Amino acid sequence: MNFIDEAYLEIKAGDGGSGASSFRREKYIPFGGPDGGDGGKGGDIYFKVNTNINTLIDFQNKKNFTAKNGEKGSGKNKFGSAGIDLVIEVPLGTVIYDEITGEEIVDCNDKSINYLIAKGGDGGLGNAKFKSSTNQSPRKSTPGFEGESKSIKLELKSLADVGLVGFPNAGKSTFLNTVSSAKPKIGNYPFTTLRPHLGTIKGDASSYVIADIPGLIEGASDGAGLGIKFLKHISRTGILLIFVDLLSLDNINPVEQIKLLKKELDTFKDNLTQKVSWVVCNKIDLIDQGKIDAIRKQIQTSMNISSSDIYFISAATGKGTKSLLKLLETEVIEYRKN
């Protein structure tokens, strides 16, 4: 699996350079005044969004990052050069946490910003700075300050307008393959999707992004199956489509699928059931209309879900998908206003 969505890094900003202790040496002036320059500031560490990157795989092997130190000051009031800043590029949607406290440091969701994560140390003072009316020849200078060191965790969360959730083989990948240019792997076995796939839908008034989240199983919120590793991707989506398999290989009826999925979403820490969610029943091409009507009534009655929030489609043939996409576009536009 080449989709890496977590990484642990050790970062160290540059130390400041030491100030110089020096005295002016000129012909006929054997003992001139102090002229030691200040040390240069250490380099800062910034994180910047690169939209051409979509995983954290670059950090799988390289985990230590250090910015350049500032240079020492020197005589003739020459200041040391500042250390070069280090800019680390990450995918859009990367959240940076303090690994020790678990506190969120920054959410990298704007490609125009350089996010300062570790500040370089200030340079030390040269002895020229200590000259005074009572001390004409100071020998004092100070060392540079250390740059900040941090242990951090990077966590990538998909930035999508719509998230598809459902049990393995519910047809989410087929749906995304049908309605967008995304080409997720499709197969008749559990966990076909091993990483989130994103597909862009070009509507009449707006485009929006759908994320195919790997299939859930009972206990996912506790780490079972692919577990929490991918539930967190759903937390960024504005709208959830709960995919129901009308011909479940495990013989789980539609109502029970919805109950189990909602339980996992509700158990997850971000309280995902508070999001706008619709039920999408897939594979209508394989059952008759009478059974479809019966299933709709069962879902309405058992789950207290409005008929307007239940949709029946065939991801394989495309039946019902156009109207669903049109309604999604309207909902996304409304969601973005808030």
N, C-alpha and C positions, 0 to 999 in steps of 0.2 A: 504494500500500500504506500503510495508516494504522496499522500495528502497528509502533511504534518501541521496540526493546528495548535500545538503547545510547544513551548521551548523555555528552558531555564538558562539564564545568562548571568555572568559576573561582569559588571562593567566598572571601569575605573577612570575617572576624569584625570587630566594631567595635573601634576604638582606645579606649583609656582616656582620660578627660579629664585635663587638666593640673591640678595643684594650684595654689592661689592664694597669692600673697604679699601679705598685707594686715595692717594694724595697726588696733587698736580706736580709733575716733574718737568720743569722747563730750564733751559739754560739760564744761569745766573740766579735762578730761584730754586735752591736745593730743597726747600721744604715749603711747597705751596699748600693751598687749602685743600680740603677734602673734595674729591670728585668721583666718588664711587656711585655708579648708577643703580637703579632699581632692577630687580629681576622681572622677567616676563610672566604674565599670567598663564596658568595651565590651560590646556584645551578643554572645551566643554564637550559633552556627548549629547547629540540630538538624535531623535528618531523622526523619520520622514516617510510619508506614504508614497509608495510606488505602485501605481495601478496596473503595472505589467506583471506584478508578482501576485500569486494567489495562494501560496502556502508558506509555511515557516521552515521549509526543508533546508534552507541555507544555514539554519542554526542547529542542525542535527549533529554536526561534528564540531563546528566552531562555536564555542560557548564563552570565550573570554575576549573582552574588547577593552582596549586601553587607549586613551587619547594621548597626544604628545605633551611632554612636560614643557614648561616655559624655560627659556635659557637664562643663565646667570647674567647679572649686570657686570659691567666692567668699568675701567677707569675712563677718564675724560667725559664723565656723566653719560656714558652710553647705557641705555636701558637694554635689558635682554629682550629678545624677540618672544612674542606670545606663542604658546604651543598651538599647533593646528587643531582646530575642532574636528571631532569625529562624527560623521553623519551615518547612521545606520538605517537602511531602507527596509520597510516592512509592508505587508499588504494592507489595503484599506480594510478597516474593521478590526485592527489589532488593538487589544486592550492590554495595557502594561500594569502589572501588580507588583507591589513590594512582596517578595517571596517570604520574608520573615513575618510581617504583620498581616499579610493578606489584603492590605488596603489598596484600592485602585489608585494608581498614580495618574494615568491619563488614558483617554480613549482616542486612538488615532483614526479619526473619521473625516479629516479635512486634508486634502492633498496639498493645500497652499501653505500649510503651517509646518515649521520645524519645531518639534516638541523637545524642549530642554529637559533632560532626565537627570543628568549628573553635571554639576558645576565644577569647572576647573578652579584650582587654588590660586589665590592672589599671589603676586610676586613679592619677595622680600624687599625691604628698603635698604638702599645704599647709604653709606656714611655721610654723603652730602646732605641727606635729609635731616641729619641730627646736629648740624652746625647751628650754633646759637651765639648770642652775645657773651655768654659765660663759658662756652665751649667751642673755641675756634678750630680745634683739631680733633673732632670726634673719631674714634676708631670703631665705634659701634655700627654694625649692620645686622640685618635680620634674615633668617632663612625664609624661603617661600613656604606658603601654606599647602597642605596636602589637598589634592582634589577629592571629590566625593567618590566613595565606593558604594555600590549597591548590588544586592542579589535580587534579580527581578524575574518575574514569570511573564511570558508573552502568551496571550490566548487569542486565537483568531475566531471571530464570530462573523458568520456570513451576513453581508448587508443585502437583504432582499426584501421586496415588498410583500411577497406571498410565500408562505412555507407550506410544503406538502408533507403531511404526516400520516402514517398508516403502518399496518403490519407488513412484513416482508411479502412480496408478490401481490400487493394490492393493486399494482399497475401504475404507480407514480412515475417510474422511469419511462414507461410507454407513453404516458400522458405528456410528459415534458418533451419527449422525442417527437411526438405528433404536433404539438403546438408551437415549438420553438426550434432553433437551430442547434440546441444542445444535443449531444449524442451520448447519453449515459449508457453504461453497459446494461444489457437486459438478459435475464435468464430465469429459468423456472427452478430456482433454489433460494434458500434463505440468504439474506444479506447480499443480494446482487449489488446494491449500492454501498460501497465502502467509503465513500466520501461525498460530501454535498456537491450536487451539480447545480449550476445556475443557468437559467435560460431566459433570454430577453423576449418579451412579447411586445410587438409593435401594434398599438391600438390606433384608433382613429384620432384621438385627441392627445394621447400620452402613451409613452412606453413604460413598461414596468418589468421587474425582475422576479422570477419564480425560482425558489430553491427547493430541490428534491432532497429532503433529509432522509438519511438511511432509516430503514424500517425499524419500528419499535417492537419490543416484545414485553410481556408482562414482567415487571421488575426492572425495567430500563432505568427508572429514576434512582434505583439503588445500585446501578452499575451492571445489571445483567445484560447479556448480549453486547451490543455496541454502546448501550447505556448513556450515561451523562455526557460522554465524549461528544455526542452529537445533539443531545437535547439543547445544549446551550446555543446552538446555531439558530434555533427557533426563536430565541428571545429577542432577536433583532428584527424579525418579520412583523409587519403590521397586521397581516391577515393570515389565518390558518385555514387550510383546506384539509379536513379530516377524511382521508380516503378509506372507503369501505369496500372490501372484496365481496361481491355478491356470490362468488363461488369459491369460498375459502377452502384451501387444501386441508386445513385443520378442522374443518366443519364448525367454525365459530360463526354463529349467526350475526347478521349486521348489527342488531341492537347490542349484543354482547361485545362486539368489536369496538363500538363507540364508547361503551362504558369503560372498557379496559384502557382504551387510548386516553380518554378524559382523566382517568385515575392517574395515569403516568404523568400527564401534563400538569395536573393539579398538585401532584406530590413534588414535582421539581420546584426548586427554590424560587424561581422567577414568577411563579403563579401564572402559568401560561394560559390557563383557561379564562383569564380575564380579557384575552384578545378577541377581536372579531373572528368568529369561526363558522364555517359552513361545512355541511356534510356532503361529500361527493361519493355517490355509489357507482362503482365502476363495473363493467362487463355486462351491460344491458343487452348486448348483442347475443348473449348466450341464454337468456331467460325470456319468458313471454310477458306480455303487458299485464296480465292478471296478477302475476307474482310481483311485478314491480309495484303495482297499486297497493298490494297487501303489505309489502315491505315499507312503503312510504307511511302507511297508516300506523304500522307497528312502531316506527321511529318517532313519529309525532306523539303517539300516546305514551310510550314508555320513557322517552327522553325529554318530553315537553319541549320539543324543537319545532319551531314554526315551519310550515310547509315551504315558505319562501326561502328558507335556509337549507333546503335539501335539494340536491341536484342528482340527476341520473344521467350517466354518460357511458360511452364506449370509447376508451382510450385507443383501442385497436383500430376501430373504424372511423373515429372522429365524430360519431353521432353525439350531439348535445354539447360538444366542446366550444363551438363558436359562440353560442349564446352565453355559456358560462364565462368565457373570456371577456365578452362585452360587459357583463355585469361586474366582473372583477375590475375592469378598467375604471368603471364609474366609482366603485368602492375605494379603489386605490387613490383616485383623484380627491375624493372626500377625506380620506384618511390623512393625506399629505397636508391638508389645510390645518389640521389640528396639531 
